[in-house]
Amino acid sequence: QMLEDPDELAVLEEIQQELMSQEQSVIEEYERSLQFDEECLNAMLDALDASDKVICPVCRKNNLTVRNHLVLCQCGLYITTQGMTEGKLRALLENSVTEHSHRCFHNPEFTVTSGMEEETSLLMSCPVGLRARFLA
């Protein structure tokens, strides 16, 4: 049935324009949301790339501090080392955990042990007793 009343046509045209306007608003809001999500993701990735910090493997909360010949954590971890850097320590921890994960599906545990002459070491061990390894 054809609408020939100019008032009805004007009302329908106005409704159509309103619907198109609402659709455009929803699309714009969606695009802004996507852009915001992408910016947040990029910011988080940039922060991860820029961070040289190493999380303490013992408490798993605080960042380790590597100074001179010491590795320190707020949890009490205190290890004397020779020529250790945050990059070397991170690589050592990552390689050790990766190597362990190839043999075992359990997460290794880290503890600080006292050695001879009261020197401390970082020990990685498996909770099911498969292997223990001194790291630093």
Order of alpha helices (4+ residues) and beta strands (2+ residues): alpha-beta-beta-beta-alpha-beta-beta-beta
